[in-house]
C-alpha cells in the first residue's frame, strides 16, 4: 500500500537513482516538483512549479511511472500537475523590477531619481 510520507522520505534517493540510470534530465525536472498526494490505491500526484518541467515530464510520464513503480516496488499511477500559483511566486525578478520596487520603498533612491533623474545602468 502506498503512503505519501514514506514516498517523500525516499524521494531524493529516487532522484539519485534516476541520475544513475541516465535519466539526468528527468531528475532535474523532478527537482522542481513535489509529491502532493498518494491514495491507498497508488494514485500519485506530482506538482511542478515550472511550466517547462511540467511539459517535459508530461511527455515522459510513462517512463517516469515505470521508474517510480520499480524504485518503490509499488504499482503507482502518476498524475503530473502544474502549480501556476507557485510558479508565479518563485519567478526571479528582473533588475528593472527590483530597481522599481526599491525606488518606491527607499526614500534616498526616490530622492536621487526625482532630483537627479537617476536611471538604472548596467
C-alpha positions in Angstrom: 0.0 0.0 0.0 1.3 3.4 -1.0 1.9 6.1 1.7 2.8 9.7 0.8 5.1 10.1 3.8 7.2 7.1 3.0 7.4 8.1 -0.6 8.7 11.6 0.4 11.3 10.0 2.7 13.0 8.3 -0.3 12.3 11.0 -2.9 15.9 12.2 -3.1 17.2 8.6 -3.3 14.8 8.2 -6.2 16.2 11.2 -8.0 19.7 9.9 -7.5 18.5 6.5 -8.8 17.2 8.3 -12.0 20.6 10.1 -12.5 22.5 6.8 -12.2 20.1 5.3 -14.8 21.0 8.1 -17.2 17.7 9.9 -16.8 19.5 13.1 -15.7 17.1 15.5 -17.5 14.1 13.9 -15.9 15.7 14.0 -12.4 16.5 17.7 -13.0 12.9 18.5 -13.9 11.6 16.5 -10.9 13.7 18.6 -8.5 11.3 21.5 -9.4 8.4 19.2 -8.3 6.9 17.9 -5.1 4.8 14.9 -4.2 1.3 16.2 -3.4 -0.8 13.2 -2.6 -1.0 9.5 -2.8 -4.1 7.4 -2.5 -4.1 3.9 -1.0 -4.8 2.6 -4.5 -1.5 4.0 -5.7 -2.6 7.3 -7.4 0.4 9.5 -7.0 0.1 13.3 -7.8 3.3 15.3 -8.5 3.0 19.1 -8.8 5.5 21.1 -10.8 6.2 24.7 -10.1 7.8 25.3 -13.5 5.8 25.1 -16.7 8.7 23.9 -18.8 9.4 21.0 -16.4 5.7 20.1 -16.3 5.5 19.9 -20.1 8.7 17.8 -20.3 7.6 15.4 -17.6 4.2 15.0 -19.3 6.0 13.7 -22.4 8.0 11.3 -20.3 5.1 10.3 -18.0 5.1 6.6 -19.0 8.9 6.3 -18.3 8.5 8.2 -15.0 5.6 6.0 -13.9 7.7 2.8 -14.7 10.8 4.1 -12.9 8.8 5.2 -9.8 6.9 1.8 -9.7 10.2 -0.1 -10.0 12.1 2.0 -7.4 9.3 2.0 -4.7 8.3 -1.6 -5.7 4.7 -0.5 -5.8 2.2 -0.3 -8.6 1.9 3.5 -8.8 -0.1 5.6 -11.3 1.5 9.0 -11.8 -0.5 12.2 -12.4 1.5 15.3 -13.1 0.0 18.7 -12.2 1.2 22.3 -13.0 1.1 24.7 -10.0 0.8 28.1 -11.7 0.4 30.0 -8.5 3.7 28.6 -7.1 5.4 29.2 -10.4 4.4 32.9 -10.3 5.7 33.3 -6.8 9.1 31.7 -7.5 10.0 33.6 -10.7 13.1 35.7 -10.5 12.6 39.4 -10.7 14.5 41.4 -13.4 17.0 44.1 -12.5 14.5 46.7 -13.6 11.7 45.3 -11.5 14.0 45.2 -8.4 15.1 48.8 -9.1 11.4 49.9 -9.5 10.5 48.3 -6.2 13.5 49.8 -4.4 12.7 53.2 -5.8 9.2 53.0 -4.4 10.3 51.8 -1.0 13.6 53.7 -0.3 13.5 57.4 0.3 17.1 58.0 -0.7 16.7 56.3 -4.0 13.4 58.2 -4.6 15.2 61.5 -3.9 18.0 60.7 -6.3 15.5 59.8 -9.0 13.5 63.0 -8.6 16.4 65.4 -8.0 19.0 64.0 -10.4 17.0 61.8 -12.8 18.8 58.7 -11.8 18.4 55.7 -14.0 19.4 52.1 -13.8 22.6 51.5 -15.7 24.2 48.1 -16.0 
